[in-house]
Amino acid sequence: MQQILNYFPGLNEEQIRQLSSLEELYTDWNSKINVISRKDIGNLYEHHVLHSLGIAKVIRFREGTQVMDLGTGGGFPGIPLAILFPDVQFHLVDSIGKKIKVATEVAQAIGLKNVTFCHSRVEEEKGLFDFVVSRAVMPLPDLVKACRKNISPHQHNALPNGLICLKGGEVENEIRPFKHEILTWDLKDFFNEEFFVTKKAVFVAINKRKA
């Protein structure tokens, strides 16, 4: 938890309370429903919470922004981002019901008011959002194809509407088809831990700016 405070020193008491509650909640739920590797649950804050908040280092979502977390699993990156951006609405989607159950229970336990949940495949999701966020659930071309229909044409953020995903390792082949619509950031430029040396945030613009 101290890692989070080091990189996000402006958190208020409610945000600190919510983030501090995650370890006990995820440890308990993970013992019943495996949403995080049992070997990795001890690294919850670095490998999952802080990694999710890497998105907050590349964009500050404006009030009223609508975000879909595609393939959220147990709630990453959606739940940490929802804590950080209480005036932004997050819609967490996963095709595996037991994972959505964990995310829902965790969000309810910490009193998150700006999240909704859906147990479905992305192909079935009809809503429109300013951004889709994701943690490496599928190759980038497949991800763009899957969520293109869900990106609203009306935008009010610094970045055009589109997809922001967290990736690890070599991404050159994945991003090549989108060279004119893409931005990438190395998370090691924001976080000092060795875990982030190979991690990136990747943005793909999907719908151009409209008034």
Secondary structure, 3 states (H helix, E strand, C coil): CHHHHHHCCCCCHHHHHHHHHHHHHHHHHHCCCCCCCCCCHHHHHHHHHHHHHHHHHCCCCCCCCEEEEECCCCCCCHHHHHHHCCCCEEEEEECCHHHHHHHHHHHHHHCCCCEEEEECCHHHCCCCECEEEEECCCCHHHHHHHHHHHECCCCCCCCCCEEEEEEECCCHHHHHHHCCCEEEEEHHHCCCCHHHCCEEEEEEECCCCCC
